[in-house]
Amino acid sequence: MNPLHILDHFKSRQDAIIESIREIVEIESPSGDIERSKTVVHWVETEARKIGLDLEIEKIAAEEYGEHLIIRAFPGEGKPIFLLGHTDTVHPVGTNLANPMRIEGDKFFGCGIFDMKANVVLMLEALRYFAESGSTPSRPITILLSCDEEVGSYTGRELVEREASKSAFCCVFEPSAAGRVKTGRKGTGIFTVKAHGIPAHAGLEPEMGASAILEISRQIEKLHALNNVSAGTTVNVCTAKGGTTTNVIPEHAECSVDVRFSTMDEAARIEAAILGLEPVDERVSLEILGGINRPPMERTDAVVALFEKARVLADSFGYELGETQVGGASDGNFVAALGITVLDGLGIAGDGAHTLHEHILMSDIAQRATLVSSLLETRSTS
């Protein structure tokens, strides 16, 4: 169908789409809240069944997190298009009191609305477009909504890789800053460095102690020295804690380490360096936990070709589509590591992910839905 006709379809549904977004955002679902995860999955399943398509829907229990959800539509020959997203958010229950849902001009505010509750609705709306227009996508469609993406996808990764391995290409519905899709993402590593020292009275015999806090501070210097910005590698200590009380040489201390990299060679270098850390004070022992979590999503020729296809489709209805490469990772990184072509950041434009000014732009809803539906419908997509 002509993209302008698709755009008219979504413009006519703008109010209904906004109401659906309002409903899903009202269901708080922070990572690790099992009951709220199940509640939001039930909402998505209920809304999907209202569309009127012959859908195969599967809920998969995720221990300590809730439920993952898989929706399969338009069964047929050929590998499916894989649509990827998540239902968990970073915001603790009650955060919506600090960032209540509201519309101010073109901005629709709410906790988790940008990352990525509105984009769950966007996927459902793409299915609805096909149901109501009588058109069909170029391939079968598989939607996976994981429930632990924001905390590392420890239970979701297996499902992501399983479904991705069967797919022709992957569209990731992570949020879109300034409307730009993401053609590259850095990989990530998550580490915890713990120091185990010797306690002693800080006034009577401090020399008998070995400070875990002092040791951690020395290790932080070593960690910072691993940065290589020119190679796209960053190593940042994000939290630190230790000690028991003011008059005791601290026995315990630890810090968390966030690692970002553009190539697996850099990942190997950083991981070896962190796991090989040695204490400066030999009386203190180090314990190092964690490792590389997500590989990088590289901007390959196939990714560029898919982006160009999307850009041309966007241009056909007067929608300017840019691209970007970012330091943040997503489940799309797992897909890219399998050699599957990924286009990320297909969600509705907005800003403020993980903050108290999180919002989407209402003016982008119909345009983004048109882009996504056109991309799914285009027969020449390989």
ABEGO torsion letter per residue (X at the ends): XBAAAAAAAAAAAAAAAAAAAAAAAABBBBBGBAAAAAAAAAAAAAAAAAAGBBBBBBBBBBBGAEBBBBBBBGBEBEBBBBBBBBABBABBBGAAAABBBBBBEABBBEBGAAOAAAAAAAAAAAAAAAAAAGBBBABBBBBBBBAAAAAGGAAAAAAAAAAAAABABBBBABBBBGGBBBABBBBBBBBBBBBBBBBBBAAABAAABBBAAAAAAAAAAAAAAABBAAAGBBBBBABBBEEABAABBBABBBBBBBBBBABAAAAAAAAAAAAABBBABAABBBBBBEEBABBBBBBBAAAAAAAAAAAAAAAAAGBBBBBBBBABBBAAAAAAAAGBBBBBGABBBEBGBGBAABBBBAAAAAAAAAAAAAAAABAABX
